[in-house]
Amino acid sequence: MNKPRIGFIGCGGIFNSKHGPGMEQQQDLGNCELVAFCDLIEERAQKAAETYGAPGAKIYTDYKELLADPTIDAVHVLTPNVAHCEISVAALEAGKHVLCEKPMAATIEDAQRMMDARDRTGKILTIGYQYRHFPVNATAKAVVDEGWIGDIYYAEAAYIRRRGVPTWGVFTDKSKQGGGPLIDIGTHCLDLTLWMMNNYDVEYVAGTSFEKLGKLLHGVAEQGQNRPNGEPNPWDADTYEVEDSAFGHIKMKNGAVINLKSSWAINGSDDFANNQATVLLCGTKGGLDTTTNVTRLNHIVGGQQATTIVGKFIENQRRNAQGKNITFSKEHDIWVKAIKGEGELFVTAEQAFCITKILASIYKSSMTGKPVYFDDNGNPID
């Protein structure tokens, strides 16, 4: 497969900020062709095709019509969370490889359907956890893999916004997203933590989600995600249906513990709100923590406690002022090579499935007030 032909289902924010620019790089390198663009809003699909498409690229408003094209080799599923399963399964069964945006699915049952379709069709399925490729996280993973941390027994995964409710799309609509910050941004820091620890064997999960500030701050121009000019963009309390913060405690079968913290809105200090996916790892030989720009190794040197700055990095920037990608997208390079049979997936469906199970179990634990135990096959016990 010299130049796989790629289609996109969903041409909204994540397409324009990540997948369009990232795959445009691959197209410019002659590695693929971007030939089909689908969105419920036809103008979005048209703009996407005009900006990133190969000559003659087609536009659709019905994803089933796109999938009916036998010349398309792979698709990106970039829709609201609850649609991930239906579209990904249909794409796999239509003979397409699938890159689905995170999270894998809104429910465990939907994620299982995606796994079954992958196994049944033999096609590739991967999930868009791009934070692994950021230099600060790639460096942290290398530190762990080189043995500097030893046996990791405690970890913290955090993505906290003091006021950072997404005020576009359908993020606060539970029927379309399945949840709030836990499933939106908590999923990223959890993925990083499990990946760095290389540990996906869960014993039990306990957690609590809070629906407080999202609905409480009615009529107040509280800041959400800023507008492009930097001005606050308030959210609508009347239509806010998801949690505004969620916290989980994850016990692994080897005894290790992970504490997960996520928030779109919480009354913590600016120091508490890290505004990025961060990881803290504590092991028998050393510790490690990340911020947006720094990887730090906490260890013993010459019999003394020391902190080594392993790397300082500029903040990841995917686009310039003209909307062009100025950072090479490793995620899409790996994806295209996998489609062509020239390399392995970096994010496996099995890893993403484990994350979905944990997130769903935190929500369930919050509703029942009880921990959720996992069996020896890695599945939550009802």
C-alpha positions in Angstrom: 0.0 0.0 0.0 2.0 2.9 -1.3 -0.4 5.8 -0.6 -3.3 4.8 1.6 -6.4 6.7 1.0 -7.8 8.3 4.2 -11.3 9.6 5.2 -12.4 11.7 8.1 -15.7 11.4 9.9 -16.2 14.5 12.0 -14.5 17.8 10.9 -14.9 19.9 14.0 -12.4 21.1 16.6 -10.2 18.1 17.1 -10.0 17.6 13.3 -8.8 21.2 12.8 -6.5 21.3 15.7 -4.8 17.9 15.4 -5.9 15.4 12.7 -6.1 17.8 9.7 -2.7 19.4 10.2 -1.0 16.2 11.3 -2.3 14.2 8.3 -1.5 17.0 6.0 2.1 16.5 6.9 1.9 12.9 5.8 0.2 13.8 2.6 2.8 16.5 1.8 5.5 13.8 2.4 3.8 11.6 -0.2 2.8 9.0 2.4 -1.0 9.1 2.0 -3.9 10.9 0.3 -6.7 12.7 2.2 -9.7 11.9 0.0 -12.9 12.0 2.0 -14.4 14.4 4.6 -17.7 13.8 6.4 -19.6 16.1 8.8 -23.3 16.6 9.7 -22.6 20.2 8.9 -21.8 20.2 5.2 -19.9 23.5 5.3 -17.4 22.0 7.8 -16.7 19.0 5.5 -16.4 21.4 2.5 -13.9 23.6 4.3 -11.9 20.6 5.6 -11.7 19.2 2.0 -10.6 22.6 0.6 -8.0 23.1 3.3 -6.5 19.6 3.6 -7.9 17.4 0.9 -6.2 15.9 -2.1 -7.4 17.0 -5.5 -10.9 15.7 -6.1 -11.6 15.0 -2.4 -15.2 14.1 -1.7 -17.5 15.5 1.0 -20.3 13.7 2.8 -22.9 14.4 5.4 -23.7 10.7 5.9 -20.7 8.6 7.2 -22.3 5.4 5.7 -21.9 6.8 2.2 -18.2 7.5 2.9 -17.7 3.9 4.2 -19.3 2.5 1.1 -16.4 3.7 -1.0 -14.1 0.6 -1.4 -11.1 2.7 -2.4 -10.8 4.3 1.1 -8.3 2.3 3.2 -8.7 4.0 6.6 -10.8 6.5 8.5 -10.4 8.8 11.5 -13.5 8.8 13.8 -13.7 12.3 15.3 -17.2 12.5 16.6 -18.7 13.0 20.1 -17.9 10.1 22.4 -21.2 8.2 22.2 -20.9 7.8 18.5 -17.4 6.3 18.5 -18.6 2.7 18.8 -21.3 2.7 16.1 -19.1 4.5 13.5 -15.9 2.6 14.4 -17.6 -0.8 14.2 -19.2 0.1 10.9 -15.9 1.3 9.5 -14.0 -1.9 10.6 -16.7 -4.1 9.1 -16.5 -2.0 5.9 -12.8 -3.1 5.7 -11.3 0.2 6.9 -8.5 0.6 9.5 -9.7 3.0 12.2 -8.0 5.7 14.3 -10.7 6.7 16.8 -10.3 9.8 19.0 -10.1 9.3 22.8 -11.7 8.0 24.8 -12.3 4.7 23.1 -16.0 4.7 23.9 -18.5 6.1 26.4 -19.2 2.7 27.9 -17.5 -0.6 28.5 -20.1 -2.4 26.4 -19.4 -0.1 23.4 -15.6 -0.5 23.8 -16.1 -4.3 23.8 -18.1 -4.1 20.6 -15.2 -2.2 19.0 -12.7 -4.9 20.2 -14.9 -7.6 18.8 -15.2 -5.9 15.5 -11.4 -5.5 15.3 -10.8 -9.1 16.0 -13.5 -10.2 13.6 -12.3 -8.1 10.7 -8.5 -8.2 11.3 -8.3 -4.5 10.7 -6.2 -2.0 12.7 -7.8 -0.1 15.6 -6.0 2.6 17.6 -7.1 5.4 19.8 -5.9 9.1 19.8 -3.9 9.4 23.0 -1.4 12.0 21.5 -0.1 13.2 24.9 2.3 10.2 24.9 4.2 11.9 22.1 4.8 15.2 23.9 8.5 15.6 24.7 8.0 15.9 28.4 6.1 12.6 28.5 8.3 10.7 26.1 11.3 11.7 28.2 9.5 10.6 31.4 8.8 7.2 29.8 12.4 6.8 28.9 13.5 7.6 32.4 11.2 4.8 33.7 12.3 2.3 31.1 16.0 3.0 31.8 15.3 1.8 35.4 15.8 5.1 37.3 12.6 4.7 39.2 12.7 1.0 40.2 9.5 -0.7 41.3 6.7 2.0 41.1 4.3 1.6 44.0 2.5 5.1 44.1 1.4 7.4 41.3 -0.7 10.5 40.8 -2.4 11.4 37.5 -3.8 14.9 37.4 -5.5 17.2 34.9 -7.0 20.1 36.9 -8.5 23.3 35.4 -9.6 26.0 37.9 -12.0 27.3 35.3 -11.8 25.5 32.0 -15.1 24.2 30.9 -15.1 23.6 27.1 -17.6 26.1 25.7 -17.9 24.7 22.2 -19.3 21.6 20.7 -21.3 19.2 23.0 -18.9 18.7 25.9 -21.5 19.5 28.6 -24.1 17.3 27.0 -24.1 14.0 28.8 -26.2 12.2 26.1 -23.5 12.8 23.6 -20.3 12.7 25.6 -21.1 10.3 28.4 -19.4 12.4 31.0 -17.4 15.6 31.8 -13.7 16.2 32.7 -13.0 12.6 33.8 -13.8 11.2 30.3 -12.5 14.2 28.5 -9.1 15.1 30.1 -8.8 12.7 33.0 -8.5 10.0 30.4 -5.2 11.6 29.1 -3.4 11.7 32.4 -4.6 8.2 33.3 -3.3 6.9 29.9 0.1 8.5 30.6 0.3 7.0 34.0 -0.6 3.4 33.0 1.7 3.6 30.0 4.7 4.9 32.0 4.1 2.3 34.7 3.5 -0.4 32.0 0.8 -1.7 34.4 -2.8 -2.5 33.3 -3.7 -5.1 35.9 -6.4 -3.5 38.1 -7.6 -4.9 41.4 -10.3 -2.4 42.2 -11.4 1.2 41.5 -13.2 3.6 43.8 -14.1 7.2 43.0 -16.4 10.1 43.3 -17.6 12.7 40.8 -19.1 16.1 41.7 -21.8 18.1 39.9 -21.3 21.4 41.8 -19.9 24.4 40.1 -21.2 23.6 36.5 -24.8 24.1 37.6 -24.3 26.2 40.7 -22.7 29.2 38.9 -25.9 30.1 37.2 -26.0 33.5 35.6 -22.4 34.2 36.5 -19.9 35.0 33.7 -17.5 32.4 34.9 -14.6 31.7 32.6 -14.7 28.6 30.5 -12.2 28.0 27.7 -11.1 31.3 26.4 -12.1 32.8 23.1 -9.3 33.1 20.4 -8.8 36.7 21.6 -8.2 35.6 25.2 -11.5 36.8 26.6 -13.4 34.5 28.9 -16.1 32.4 27.3 -18.8 31.6 29.9 -20.6 28.3 29.9 -24.4 27.8 30.1 -25.4 26.5 33.6 -28.9 25.7 32.3 -27.5 23.1 29.8 -24.7 21.8 31.9 -25.3 18.0 32.4 -22.0 16.4 33.4 -19.7 16.4 36.4 -17.3 19.4 36.9 -14.7 17.3 38.8 -14.0 13.7 39.5 -11.5 11.8 41.5 -10.5 8.1 41.5 -8.4 5.7 43.6 -7.0 2.8 41.5 -5.4 -0.2 43.2 -3.4 -2.5 40.9 -3.0 -6.2 41.4 0.7 -5.8 42.3 -0.1 -3.5 45.1 0.6 -0.2 43.4 -1.8 2.7 43.9 -2.8 5.5 41.5 -4.8 8.6 42.5 -6.5 10.3 39.6 -7.7 13.9 39.7 -9.6 15.7 37.0 -11.6 19.0 36.9 -13.0 21.6 34.5 -14.1 23.9 37.4 -12.9 23.7 41.0 -12.2 26.3 43.7 -8.5 25.5 44.1 -5.6 27.8 43.7 -3.8 28.5 40.5 -1.0 26.3 41.8 -3.4 23.4 42.3 -4.8 23.8 38.8 -2.0 22.4 36.6 -4.0 22.9 33.3 -2.2 20.0 31.7 -1.9 16.3 32.0 0.7 15.6 34.6 2.1 12.5 36.3 3.9 11.8 39.6 5.6 8.4 40.0 7.2 7.1 43.2 9.4 4.0 43.1 12.0 2.1 45.1 15.0 3.8 43.4 13.6 7.2 42.7 10.7 9.4 41.8 9.5 11.3 38.8 7.1 14.1 38.1 6.1 16.1 35.1 4.8 19.6 34.5 3.8 21.1 31.2 7.4 21.8 30.3 9.7 19.9 32.7 10.5 16.3 33.5 12.2 15.9 37.0 13.9 12.9 38.5 13.9 12.8 42.3 16.7 10.4 43.5 19.7 9.9 45.7 23.1 11.1 44.5 26.2 10.8 46.6 24.1 9.8 49.6 22.1 13.0 49.2 18.5 13.7 48.1 18.7 15.4 44.7 16.4 16.6 41.9 17.6 16.3 38.4 16.0 18.3 35.6 16.0 15.7 32.9 14.5 18.0 30.3 12.9 21.4 29.7 10.6 21.7 26.8 8.7 24.4 25.0 4.9 23.9 25.3 3.6 21.7 22.6 2.3 23.8 19.7 0.4 22.0 16.9 -0.5 25.0 14.8 0.9 28.4 13.9 -1.2 31.6 13.3 -2.1 30.4 9.8 -3.4 27.1 11.1 -0.4 25.1 9.7 1.2 22.4 11.8 4.7 23.5 13.0 5.4 20.5 15.2 5.9 17.1 13.4 3.0 14.8 14.4 4.6 11.5 15.5 1.1 10.2 16.2 0.1 10.4 12.6 3.5 9.3 11.3 3.2 6.1 13.4 -0.5 5.6 12.3 0.3 5.9 8.5 3.3 3.5 8.8 1.1 1.0 10.7 -1.5 1.2 7.9 1.2 0.5 5.3 2.6 -2.4 7.4 5.8 -0.6 8.1 5.6 -0.4 11.9 3.6 -1.2 15.0 0.9 0.7 16.7 1.9 3.0 19.6 -1.4 3.0 21.3 -3.1 -0.4 21.3 -6.8 -1.0 21.6 -6.2 -3.2 24.6 -4.6 -0.3 26.5 -7.4 2.1 25.6 -10.0 -0.5 26.6 -8.4 -0.7 30.1 -8.8 3.1 30.4 -12.4 2.9 29.5 -13.0 0.2 32.1 -11.4 2.3 34.8 -13.3 5.5 33.9 -16.6 3.7 33.8 -15.8 2.1 37.2 -15.1 5.5 38.7 -18.5 6.7 37.6 -20.1 3.6 38.8 -18.4 3.8 42.2 -19.5 7.4 42.5 -23.2 6.3 42.0 -23.1 3.3 44.3 -20.7 4.5 46.9 -18.8 1.2 46.6 -15.5 0.1 45.0 -15.6 -1.8 41.8 -13.4 -5.0 41.7 -11.9 -6.4 38.6 -11.6 -10.2 37.8 -8.5 -12.0 36.7 -9.4 -11.2 33.0 -9.3 -7.5 33.7 -13.0 -6.9 33.6 -15.1 -5.1 36.3 -17.2 -7.4 38.3 -20.9 -6.5 38.4 
